[in-house]
Amino acid sequence: MLNSPFTVWEGDNVHGRRAVVTGVSVRLDSLFARAPGAARHVIATGLDLTGAAKGQLHGRFPSVDGDWLGVVNYEIGYADGRQGKLYLVDQLVPFHVLRKL
């Protein structure tokens, strides 16, 4: 777990402290928005960046402009439906693409 000044902790020093992990969904369409008018070239084995992916929020940081970024672990599936997924760890994600589960 990432230990940041903004990590939320539970427990105490006697019984142990643990970082609070919050279940979230990551709106991939918003996180990986395509440029307006960009040509589409389908790659069947590419990553499926549509819909939402389940993730675990375990840290947070503010930006200089006051926007919040979450530190999130999540998985992205492939367009061809294979079992394996790309597992992303400690990714900075804007809060506006996260939804609490």
Jmol script that loads the backbone (N, CA, C; Angstrom):
load data "model"
ATOM      1  N   MET A   1       0.822  -1.186   0.000  1.00  0.00           N
ATOM      2  CA  MET A   1       0.000   0.000   0.000  1.00  0.00           C
ATOM      3  C   MET A   1       0.868   1.251   0.000  1.00  0.00           C
ATOM      4  N   LEU A   2       0.384   2.232  -0.694  1.00  0.00           N
ATOM      5  CA  LEU A   2       1.064   3.516  -0.753  1.00  0.00           C
ATOM      6  C   LEU A   2       0.781   4.295   0.531  1.00  0.00           C
ATOM      7  N   ASN A   3       1.803   4.806   1.159  1.00  0.00           N
ATOM      8  CA  ASN A   3       1.647   5.596   2.372  1.00  0.00           C
ATOM      9  C   ASN A   3       1.865   7.058   2.013  1.00  0.00           C
ATOM     10  N   SER A   4       0.760   7.767   1.800  1.00  0.00           N
ATOM     11  CA  SER A   4       0.839   9.183   1.460  1.00  0.00           C
ATOM     12  C   SER A   4       0.289   9.999   2.625  1.00  0.00           C
ATOM     13  N   PRO A   5       0.535  11.309   2.637  1.00  0.00           N
ATOM     14  CA  PRO A   5      -0.045  12.143   3.697  1.00  0.00           C
ATOM     15  C   PRO A   5      -1.572  12.121   3.676  1.00  0.00           C
ATOM     16  N   PHE A   6      -2.165  11.666   2.566  1.00  0.00           N
ATOM     17  CA  PHE A   6      -3.622  11.680   2.423  1.00  0.00           C
ATOM     18  C   PHE A   6      -4.225  10.280   2.447  1.00  0.00           C
ATOM     19  N   THR A   7      -3.414   9.268   2.765  1.00  0.00           N
ATOM     20  CA  THR A   7      -3.937   7.911   2.901  1.00  0.00           C
ATOM     21  C   THR A   7      -4.815   7.852   4.144  1.00  0.00           C
ATOM     22  N   VAL A   8      -5.964   7.220   4.025  1.00  0.00           N
ATOM     23  CA  VAL A   8      -6.877   7.064   5.164  1.00  0.00           C
ATOM     24  C   VAL A   8      -6.530   5.743   5.851  1.00  0.00           C
ATOM     25  N   TRP A   9      -6.365   5.791   7.167  1.00  0.00           N
ATOM     26  CA  TRP A   9      -5.975   4.622   7.947  1.00  0.00           C
ATOM     27  C   TRP A   9      -7.085   4.234   8.907  1.00  0.00           C
ATOM     28  N   GLU A  10      -7.144   2.947   9.234  1.00  0.00           N
ATOM     29  CA  GLU A  10      -8.045   2.463  10.284  1.00  0.00           C
ATOM     30  C   GLU A  10      -7.228   1.618  11.255  1.00  0.00           C
ATOM     31  N   GLY A  11      -7.773   1.388  12.446  1.00  0.00           N
ATOM     32  CA  GLY A  11      -7.049   0.647  13.468  1.00  0.00           C
ATOM     33  C   GLY A  11      -6.256   1.595  14.354  1.00  0.00           C
ATOM     34  N   ASP A  12      -5.345   1.014  15.140  1.00  0.00           N
ATOM     35  CA  ASP A  12      -4.540   1.832  16.041  1.00  0.00           C
ATOM     36  C   ASP A  12      -3.148   1.224  16.168  1.00  0.00           C
ATOM     37  N   ASN A  13      -2.287   1.902  16.924  1.00  0.00           N
ATOM     38  CA  ASN A  13      -0.906   1.445  17.072  1.00  0.00           C
ATOM     39  C   ASN A  13      -0.798   0.172  17.906  1.00  0.00           C
ATOM     40  N   VAL A  14      -1.802  -0.105  18.730  1.00  0.00           N
ATOM     41  CA  VAL A  14      -1.774  -1.311  19.563  1.00  0.00           C
ATOM     42  C   VAL A  14      -2.171  -2.544  18.748  1.00  0.00           C
ATOM     43  N   HIS A  15      -3.241  -2.431  18.000  1.00  0.00           N
ATOM     44  CA  HIS A  15      -3.776  -3.570  17.260  1.00  0.00           C
ATOM     45  C   HIS A  15      -3.339  -3.591  15.796  1.00  0.00           C
ATOM     46  N   GLY A  16      -2.654  -2.576  15.378  1.00  0.00           N
ATOM     47  CA  GLY A  16      -2.201  -2.492  13.986  1.00  0.00           C
ATOM     48  C   GLY A  16      -3.033  -1.520  13.182  1.00  0.00           C
ATOM     49  N   ARG A  17      -2.377  -0.836  12.300  1.00  0.00           N
ATOM     50  CA  ARG A  17      -3.058   0.106  11.405  1.00  0.00           C
ATOM     51  C   ARG A  17      -3.057  -0.474   9.998  1.00  0.00           C
ATOM     52  N   ARG A  18      -4.142  -0.227   9.276  1.00  0.00           N
ATOM     53  CA  ARG A  18      -4.277  -0.677   7.892  1.00  0.00           C
ATOM     54  C   ARG A  18      -4.803   0.474   7.040  1.00  0.00           C
ATOM     55  N   ALA A  19      -4.280   0.558   5.858  1.00  0.00           N
ATOM     56  CA  ALA A  19      -4.812   1.552   4.921  1.00  0.00           C
ATOM     57  C   ALA A  19      -6.227   1.139   4.531  1.00  0.00           C
ATOM     58  N   VAL A  20      -7.120   2.106   4.491  1.00  0.00           N
ATOM     59  CA  VAL A  20      -8.497   1.845   4.069  1.00  0.00           C
ATOM     60  C   VAL A  20      -8.501   1.675   2.553  1.00  0.00           C
ATOM     61  N   VAL A  21      -9.044   0.565   2.107  1.00  0.00           N
ATOM     62  CA  VAL A  21      -9.172   0.292   0.679  1.00  0.00           C
ATOM     63  C   VAL A  21     -10.648   0.392   0.335  1.00  0.00           C
ATOM     64  N   THR A  22     -10.973   1.227  -0.636  1.00  0.00           N
ATOM     65  CA  THR A  22     -12.354   1.458  -1.036  1.00  0.00           C
ATOM     66  C   THR A  22     -12.585   0.877  -2.418  1.00  0.00           C
ATOM     67  N   GLY A  23     -13.629   0.072  -2.559  1.00  0.00           N
ATOM     68  CA  GLY A  23     -13.991  -0.460  -3.872  1.00  0.00           C
ATOM     69  C   GLY A  23     -14.541   0.650  -4.749  1.00  0.00           C
ATOM     70  N   VAL A  24     -14.028   0.757  -5.958  1.00  0.00           N
ATOM     71  CA  VAL A  24     -14.479   1.785  -6.905  1.00  0.00           C
ATOM     72  C   VAL A  24     -14.642   1.162  -8.287  1.00  0.00           C
ATOM     73  N   SER A  25     -15.373   1.858  -9.120  1.00  0.00           N
ATOM     74  CA  SER A  25     -15.353   1.541 -10.548  1.00  0.00           C
ATOM     75  C   SER A  25     -14.649   2.699 -11.243  1.00  0.00           C
ATOM     76  N   VAL A  26     -13.844   2.350 -12.223  1.00  0.00           N
ATOM     77  CA  VAL A  26     -13.083   3.327 -13.002  1.00  0.00           C
ATOM     78  C   VAL A  26     -13.771   3.442 -14.359  1.00  0.00           C
ATOM     79  N   ARG A  27     -14.278   4.627 -14.681  1.00  0.00           N
ATOM     80  CA  ARG A  27     -14.948   4.838 -15.975  1.00  0.00           C
ATOM     81  C   ARG A  27     -13.874   4.985 -17.049  1.00  0.00           C
ATOM     82  N   LEU A  28     -13.621   3.884 -17.733  1.00  0.00           N
ATOM     83  CA  LEU A  28     -12.543   3.851 -18.717  1.00  0.00           C
ATOM     84  C   LEU A  28     -12.798   4.793 -19.883  1.00  0.00           C
ATOM     85  N   ASP A  29     -14.068   4.928 -20.307  1.00  0.00           N
ATOM     86  CA  ASP A  29     -14.407   5.841 -21.411  1.00  0.00           C
ATOM     87  C   ASP A  29     -13.958   7.273 -21.108  1.00  0.00           C
ATOM     88  N   SER A  30     -14.095   7.675 -19.846  1.00  0.00           N
ATOM     89  CA  SER A  30     -13.721   9.030 -19.456  1.00  0.00           C
ATOM     90  C   SER A  30     -12.223   9.163 -19.228  1.00  0.00           C
ATOM     91  N   LEU A  31     -11.632   8.136 -18.648  1.00  0.00           N
ATOM     92  CA  LEU A  31     -10.197   8.173 -18.366  1.00  0.00           C
ATOM     93  C   LEU A  31      -9.381   8.168 -19.651  1.00  0.00           C
ATOM     94  N   PHE A  32      -9.823   7.381 -20.623  1.00  0.00           N
ATOM     95  CA  PHE A  32      -9.094   7.251 -21.890  1.00  0.00           C
ATOM     96  C   PHE A  32      -9.927   7.813 -23.048  1.00  0.00           C
ATOM     97  N   ALA A  33     -10.397   9.030 -22.897  1.00  0.00           N
ATOM     98  CA  ALA A  33     -11.220   9.663 -23.933  1.00  0.00           C
ATOM     99  C   ALA A  33     -10.414   9.825 -25.221  1.00  0.00           C
ATOM    100  N   ARG A  34     -11.063   9.521 -26.317  1.00  0.00           N
ATOM    101  CA  ARG A  34     -10.414   9.665 -27.619  1.00  0.00           C
ATOM    102  C   ARG A  34     -10.481  11.124 -28.071  1.00  0.00           C
ATOM    103  N   ALA A  35      -9.496  11.525 -28.814  1.00  0.00           N
ATOM    104  CA  ALA A  35      -9.475  12.880 -29.364  1.00  0.00           C
ATOM    105  C   ALA A  35     -10.651  13.049 -30.325  1.00  0.00           C
ATOM    106  N   PRO A  36     -11.324  14.208 -30.291  1.00  0.00           N
ATOM    107  CA  PRO A  36     -12.438  14.438 -31.207  1.00  0.00           C
ATOM    108  C   PRO A  36     -11.995  14.260 -32.663  1.00  0.00           C
ATOM    109  N   GLY A  37     -12.769  13.502 -33.397  1.00  0.00           N
ATOM    110  CA  GLY A  37     -12.486  13.296 -34.820  1.00  0.00           C
ATOM    111  C   GLY A  37     -11.382  12.298 -35.114  1.00  0.00           C
ATOM    112  N   ALA A  38     -10.828  11.654 -34.090  1.00  0.00           N
ATOM    113  CA  ALA A  38      -9.753  10.684 -34.328  1.00  0.00           C
ATOM    114  C   ALA A  38     -10.282   9.485 -35.107  1.00  0.00           C
ATOM    115  N   ALA A  39      -9.522   9.072 -36.102  1.00  0.00           N
ATOM    116  CA  ALA A  39      -9.904   7.908 -36.902  1.00  0.00           C
ATOM    117  C   ALA A  39      -9.842   6.659 -36.026  1.00  0.00           C
ATOM    118  N   ARG A  40     -10.783   5.741 -36.238  1.00  0.00           N
ATOM    119  CA  ARG A  40     -10.827   4.503 -35.466  1.00  0.00           C
ATOM    120  C   ARG A  40     -10.263   3.377 -36.312  1.00  0.00           C
ATOM    121  N   HIS A  41      -9.321   2.654 -35.734  1.00  0.00           N
ATOM    122  CA  HIS A  41      -8.727   1.496 -36.393  1.00  0.00           C
ATOM    123  C   HIS A  41      -8.823   0.339 -35.404  1.00  0.00           C
ATOM    124  N   VAL A  42      -9.734  -0.600 -35.629  1.00  0.00           N
ATOM    125  CA  VAL A  42     -10.008  -1.670 -34.678  1.00  0.00           C
ATOM    126  C   VAL A  42      -8.874  -2.686 -34.663  1.00  0.00           C
ATOM    127  N   ILE A  43      -8.388  -2.973 -33.454  1.00  0.00           N
ATOM    128  CA  ILE A  43      -7.382  -4.015 -33.238  1.00  0.00           C
ATOM    129  C   ILE A  43      -8.024  -5.026 -32.296  1.00  0.00           C
ATOM    130  N   ALA A  44      -8.386  -6.177 -32.816  1.00  0.00           N
ATOM    131  CA  ALA A  44      -9.161  -7.176 -32.073  1.00  0.00           C
ATOM    132  C   ALA A  44      -8.464  -7.658 -30.803  1.00  0.00           C
ATOM    133  N   THR A  45      -7.161  -7.601 -30.763  1.00  0.00           N
ATOM    134  CA  THR A  45      -6.421  -8.071 -29.585  1.00  0.00           C
ATOM    135  C   THR A  45      -6.037  -6.917 -28.651  1.00  0.00           C
ATOM    136  N   GLY A  46      -6.562  -5.729 -28.927  1.00  0.00           N
ATOM    137  CA  GLY A  46      -6.229  -4.559 -28.123  1.00  0.00           C
ATOM    138  C   GLY A  46      -6.984  -4.521 -26.805  1.00  0.00           C
ATOM    139  N   LEU A  47      -6.651  -3.556 -25.964  1.00  0.00           N
ATOM    140  CA  LEU A  47      -7.328  -3.362 -24.686  1.00  0.00           C
ATOM    141  C   LEU A  47      -8.715  -2.772 -24.912  1.00  0.00           C
ATOM    142  N   ASP A  48      -9.683  -3.247 -24.146  1.00  0.00           N
ATOM    143  CA  ASP A  48     -11.051  -2.727 -24.223  1.00  0.00           C
ATOM    144  C   ASP A  48     -11.180  -1.571 -23.239  1.00  0.00           C
ATOM    145  N   LEU A  49     -11.125  -0.351 -23.740  1.00  0.00           N
ATOM    146  CA  LEU A  49     -11.156   0.850 -22.902  1.00  0.00           C
ATOM    147  C   LEU A  49     -12.546   1.460 -22.826  1.00  0.00           C
ATOM    148  N   THR A  50     -13.582   0.621 -22.933  1.00  0.00           N
ATOM    149  CA  THR A  50     -14.965   1.074 -22.822  1.00  0.00           C
ATOM    150  C   THR A  50     -15.542   0.597 -21.494  1.00  0.00           C
ATOM    151  N   GLY A  51     -16.602   1.243 -21.076  1.00  0.00           N
ATOM    152  CA  GLY A  51     -17.277   0.804 -19.860  1.00  0.00           C
ATOM    153  C   GLY A  51     -16.505   1.144 -18.607  1.00  0.00           C
ATOM    154  N   ALA A  52     -16.680   0.293 -17.599  1.00  0.00           N
ATOM    155  CA  ALA A  52     -16.055   0.527 -16.293  1.00  0.00           C
ATOM    156  C   ALA A  52     -15.286  -0.714 -15.851  1.00  0.00           C
ATOM    157  N   ALA A  53     -14.256  -0.485 -15.071  1.00  0.00           N
ATOM    158  CA  ALA A  53     -13.460  -1.569 -14.504  1.00  0.00           C
ATOM    159  C   ALA A  53     -13.514  -1.451 -12.986  1.00  0.00           C
ATOM    160  N   LYS A  54     -13.603  -2.590 -12.303  1.00  0.00           N
ATOM    161  CA  LYS A  54     -13.567  -2.574 -10.840  1.00  0.00           C
ATOM    162  C   LYS A  54     -12.144  -2.324 -10.377  1.00  0.00           C
ATOM    163  N   GLY A  55     -12.037  -1.552  -9.295  1.00  0.00           N
ATOM    164  CA  GLY A  55     -10.718  -1.244  -8.766  1.00  0.00           C
ATOM    165  C   GLY A  55     -10.736  -1.046  -7.266  1.00  0.00           C
ATOM    166  N   GLN A  56      -9.547  -0.801  -6.721  1.00  0.00           N
ATOM    167  CA  GLN A  56      -9.384  -0.554  -5.292  1.00  0.00           C
ATOM    168  C   GLN A  56      -8.637   0.770  -5.118  1.00  0.00           C
ATOM    169  N   LEU A  57      -9.335   1.736  -4.515  1.00  0.00           N
ATOM    170  CA  LEU A  57      -8.751   3.039  -4.196  1.00  0.00           C
ATOM    171  C   LEU A  57      -8.050   2.907  -2.859  1.00  0.00           C
ATOM    172  N   HIS A  58      -6.748   3.248  -2.813  1.00  0.00           N
ATOM    173  CA  HIS A  58      -6.024   3.097  -1.553  1.00  0.00           C
ATOM    174  C   HIS A  58      -5.130   4.284  -1.220  1.00  0.00           C
ATOM    175  N   GLY A  59      -5.257   5.364  -1.952  1.00  0.00           N
ATOM    176  CA  GLY A  59      -4.509   6.572  -1.644  1.00  0.00           C
ATOM    177  C   GLY A  59      -5.093   7.741  -2.409  1.00  0.00           C
ATOM    178  N   ARG A  60      -4.678   8.922  -2.051  1.00  0.00           N
ATOM    179  CA  ARG A  60      -5.182  10.115  -2.736  1.00  0.00           C
ATOM    180  C   ARG A  60      -4.164  11.239  -2.617  1.00  0.00           C
ATOM    181  N   PHE A  61      -4.161  12.077  -3.643  1.00  0.00           N
ATOM    182  CA  PHE A  61      -3.293  13.249  -3.675  1.00  0.00           C
ATOM    183  C   PHE A  61      -4.059  14.411  -4.297  1.00  0.00           C
ATOM    184  N   PRO A  62      -3.858  15.644  -3.793  1.00  0.00           N
ATOM    185  CA  PRO A  62      -4.442  16.805  -4.457  1.00  0.00           C
ATOM    186  C   PRO A  62      -3.478  17.326  -5.526  1.00  0.00           C
ATOM    187  N   SER A  63      -4.049  17.918  -6.560  1.00  0.00           N
ATOM    188  CA  SER A  63      -3.216  18.609  -7.547  1.00  0.00           C
ATOM    189  C   SER A  63      -3.060  20.065  -7.109  1.00  0.00           C
ATOM    190  N   VAL A  64      -2.175  20.777  -7.749  1.00  0.00           N
ATOM    191  CA  VAL A  64      -1.959  22.187  -7.424  1.00  0.00           C
ATOM    192  C   VAL A  64      -3.227  23.008  -7.684  1.00  0.00           C
ATOM    193  N   ASP A  65      -4.096  22.537  -8.594  1.00  0.00           N
ATOM    194  CA  ASP A  65      -5.335  23.249  -8.918  1.00  0.00           C
ATOM    195  C   ASP A  65      -6.501  22.856  -8.011  1.00  0.00           C
ATOM    196  N   GLY A  66      -6.254  21.943  -7.058  1.00  0.00           N
ATOM    197  CA  GLY A  66      -7.316  21.546  -6.136  1.00  0.00           C
ATOM    198  C   GLY A  66      -8.114  20.341  -6.587  1.00  0.00           C
ATOM    199  N   ASP A  67      -7.742  19.723  -7.693  1.00  0.00           N
ATOM    200  CA  ASP A  67      -8.405  18.494  -8.132  1.00  0.00           C
ATOM    201  C   ASP A  67      -7.789  17.323  -7.375  1.00  0.00           C
ATOM    202  N   TRP A  68      -8.595  16.307  -7.090  1.00  0.00           N
ATOM    203  CA  TRP A  68      -8.090  15.143  -6.373  1.00  0.00           C
ATOM    204  C   TRP A  68      -7.806  14.000  -7.329  1.00  0.00           C
ATOM    205  N   LEU A  69      -6.704  13.302  -7.063  1.00  0.00           N
ATOM    206  CA  LEU A  69      -6.303  12.123  -7.809  1.00  0.00           C
ATOM    207  C   LEU A  69      -6.305  10.950  -6.844  1.00  0.00           C
ATOM    208  N   GLY A  70      -6.881   9.840  -7.287  1.00  0.00           N
ATOM    209  CA  GLY A  70      -6.866   8.639  -6.472  1.00  0.00           C
ATOM    210  C   GLY A  70      -5.743   7.722  -6.914  1.00  0.00           C
ATOM    211  N   VAL A  71      -5.194   6.985  -5.973  1.00  0.00           N
ATOM    212  CA  VAL A  71      -4.220   5.941  -6.278  1.00  0.00           C
ATOM    213  C   VAL A  71      -5.017   4.641  -6.322  1.00  0.00           C
ATOM    214  N   VAL A  72      -5.068   4.029  -7.493  1.00  0.00           N
ATOM    215  CA  VAL A  72      -6.000   2.927  -7.733  1.00  0.00           C
ATOM    216  C   VAL A  72      -5.280   1.741  -8.377  1.00  0.00           C
ATOM    217  N   ASN A  73      -5.652   0.536  -7.946  1.00  0.00           N
ATOM    218  CA  ASN A  73      -5.282  -0.697  -8.640  1.00  0.00           C
ATOM    219  C   ASN A  73      -6.526  -1.147  -9.394  1.00  0.00           C
ATOM    220  N   TYR A  74      -6.381  -1.490 -10.664  1.00  0.00           N
ATOM    221  CA  TYR A  74      -7.530  -1.980 -11.434  1.00  0.00           C
ATOM    222  C   TYR A  74      -7.054  -2.816 -12.612  1.00  0.00           C
ATOM    223  N   GLU A  75      -8.006  -3.508 -13.237  1.00  0.00           N
ATOM    224  CA  GLU A  75      -7.704  -4.379 -14.363  1.00  0.00           C
ATOM    225  C   GLU A  75      -8.425  -3.899 -15.607  1.00  0.00           C
ATOM    226  N   ILE A  76      -7.774  -4.051 -16.747  1.00  0.00           N
ATOM    227  CA  ILE A  76      -8.398  -3.761 -18.034  1.00  0.00           C
ATOM    228  C   ILE A  76      -8.393  -5.045 -18.850  1.00  0.00           C
ATOM    229  N   GLY A  77      -9.544  -5.375 -19.404  1.00  0.00           N
ATOM    230  CA  GLY A  77      -9.667  -6.571 -20.232  1.00  0.00           C
ATOM    231  C   GLY A  77      -9.267  -6.311 -21.676  1.00  0.00           C
ATOM    232  N   TYR A  78      -9.120  -7.390 -22.403  1.00  0.00           N
ATOM    233  CA  TYR A  78      -8.797  -7.316 -23.829  1.00  0.00           C
ATOM    234  C   TYR A  78     -10.070  -7.436 -24.662  1.00  0.00           C
ATOM    235  N   ALA A  79     -10.081  -6.825 -25.827  1.00  0.00           N
ATOM    236  CA  ALA A  79     -11.259  -6.813 -26.692  1.00  0.00           C
ATOM    237  C   ALA A  79     -11.643  -8.206 -27.174  1.00  0.00           C
ATOM    238  N   ASP A  80     -10.681  -9.121 -27.261  1.00  0.00           N
ATOM    239  CA  ASP A  80     -10.990 -10.464 -27.767  1.00  0.00           C
ATOM    240  C   ASP A  80     -11.580 -11.383 -26.696  1.00  0.00           C
ATOM    241  N   GLY A  81     -11.786 -10.863 -25.482  1.00  0.00           N
ATOM    242  CA  GLY A  81     -12.464 -11.621 -24.440  1.00  0.00           C
ATOM    243  C   GLY A  81     -11.607 -12.652 -23.724  1.00  0.00           C
ATOM    244  N   ARG A  82     -10.312 -12.648 -23.918  1.00  0.00           N
ATOM    245  CA  ARG A  82      -9.458 -13.632 -23.240  1.00  0.00           C
ATOM    246  C   ARG A  82      -9.569 -13.508 -21.728  1.00  0.00           C
ATOM    247  N   GLN A  83      -9.219 -14.578 -21.025  1.00  0.00           N
ATOM    248  CA  GLN A  83      -9.324 -14.621 -19.570  1.00  0.00           C
ATOM    249  C   GLN A  83      -8.377 -13.634 -18.892  1.00  0.00           C
ATOM    250  N   GLY A  84      -7.132 -13.564 -19.328  1.00  0.00           N
ATOM    251  CA  GLY A  84      -6.142 -12.695 -18.700  1.00  0.00           C
ATOM    252  C   GLY A  84      -6.469 -11.225 -18.898  1.00  0.00           C
ATOM    253  N   LYS A  85      -6.087 -10.432 -17.937  1.00  0.00           N
ATOM    254  CA  LYS A  85      -6.292  -8.988 -18.012  1.00  0.00           C
ATOM    255  C   LYS A  85      -4.995  -8.281 -17.686  1.00  0.00           C
ATOM    256  N   LEU A  86      -4.918  -7.024 -18.061  1.00  0.00           N
ATOM    257  CA  LEU A  86      -3.785  -6.183 -17.707  1.00  0.00           C
ATOM    258  C   LEU A  86      -4.063  -5.620 -16.323  1.00  0.00           C
ATOM    259  N   TYR A  87      -3.215  -5.948 -15.342  1.00  0.00           N
ATOM    260  CA  TYR A  87      -3.400  -5.490 -13.971  1.00  0.00           C
ATOM    261  C   TYR A  87      -2.519  -4.273 -13.736  1.00  0.00           C
ATOM    262  N   LEU A  88      -3.146  -3.154 -13.432  1.00  0.00           N
ATOM    263  CA  LEU A  88      -2.449  -1.883 -13.234  1.00  0.00           C
ATOM    264  C   LEU A  88      -2.398  -1.561 -11.739  1.00  0.00           C
ATOM    265  N   VAL A  89      -1.219  -1.221 -11.242  1.00  0.00           N
ATOM    266  CA  VAL A  89      -0.998  -1.002  -9.815  1.00  0.00           C
ATOM    267  C   VAL A  89      -0.580   0.449  -9.568  1.00  0.00           C
ATOM    268  N   ASP A  90      -1.131   1.032  -8.505  1.00  0.00           N
ATOM    269  CA  ASP A  90      -0.757   2.382  -8.066  1.00  0.00           C
ATOM    270  C   ASP A  90      -0.863   3.422  -9.176  1.00  0.00           C
ATOM    271  N   GLN A  91      -1.982   3.416  -9.881  1.00  0.00           N
ATOM    272  CA  GLN A  91      -2.202   4.368 -10.959  1.00  0.00           C
ATOM    273  C   GLN A  91      -2.868   5.626 -10.422  1.00  0.00           C
ATOM    274  N   LEU A  92      -2.357   6.792 -10.810  1.00  0.00           N
ATOM    275  CA  LEU A  92      -3.016   8.054 -10.464  1.00  0.00           C
ATOM    276  C   LEU A  92      -4.185   8.269 -11.418  1.00  0.00           C
ATOM    277  N   VAL A  93      -5.372   8.394 -10.843  1.00  0.00           N
ATOM    278  CA  VAL A  93      -6.600   8.498 -11.627  1.00  0.00           C
ATOM    279  C   VAL A  93      -7.399   9.683 -11.097  1.00  0.00           C
ATOM    280  N   PRO A  94      -7.883  10.571 -11.969  1.00  0.00           N
ATOM    281  CA  PRO A  94      -8.705  11.689 -11.487  1.00  0.00           C
ATOM    282  C   PRO A  94      -9.982  11.189 -10.807  1.00  0.00           C
ATOM    283  N   PHE A  95     -10.344  11.806  -9.691  1.00  0.00           N
ATOM    284  CA  PHE A  95     -11.529  11.393  -8.955  1.00  0.00           C
ATOM    285  C   PHE A  95     -12.797  11.430  -9.813  1.00  0.00           C
ATOM    286  N   HIS A  96     -12.855  12.313 -10.811  1.00  0.00           N
ATOM    287  CA  HIS A  96     -14.109  12.435 -11.581  1.00  0.00           C
ATOM    288  C   HIS A  96     -14.394  11.195 -12.431  1.00  0.00           C
ATOM    289  N   VAL A  97     -13.436  10.275 -12.583  1.00  0.00           N
ATOM    290  CA  VAL A  97     -13.711   9.035 -13.327  1.00  0.00           C
ATOM    291  C   VAL A  97     -13.957   7.865 -12.391  1.00  0.00           C
ATOM    292  N   LEU A  98     -13.973   8.122 -11.077  1.00  0.00           N
ATOM    293  CA  LEU A  98     -14.183   7.058 -10.090  1.00  0.00           C
ATOM    294  C   LEU A  98     -15.604   7.124  -9.526  1.00  0.00           C
ATOM    295  N   ARG A  99     -16.158   5.956  -9.255  1.00  0.00           N
ATOM    296  CA  ARG A  99     -17.451   5.855  -8.568  1.00  0.00           C
ATOM    297  C   ARG A  99     -17.306   4.819  -7.466  1.00  0.00           C
ATOM    298  N   LYS A 100     -17.756   5.151  -6.259  1.00  0.00           N
ATOM    299  CA  LYS A 100     -17.688   4.224  -5.139  1.00  0.00           C
ATOM    300  C   LYS A 100     -18.632   3.055  -5.382  1.00  0.00           C
ATOM    301  N   LEU A 101     -18.167   1.854  -5.092  1.00  0.00           N
ATOM    302  CA  LEU A 101     -19.029   0.662  -5.245  1.00  0.00           C
ATOM    303  C   LEU A 101     -19.813   0.395  -3.980  1.00  0.00           C
TER     304      LEU A 101
END
end "model"
wireframe off; spacefill off
backbone 0.3
color backbone group
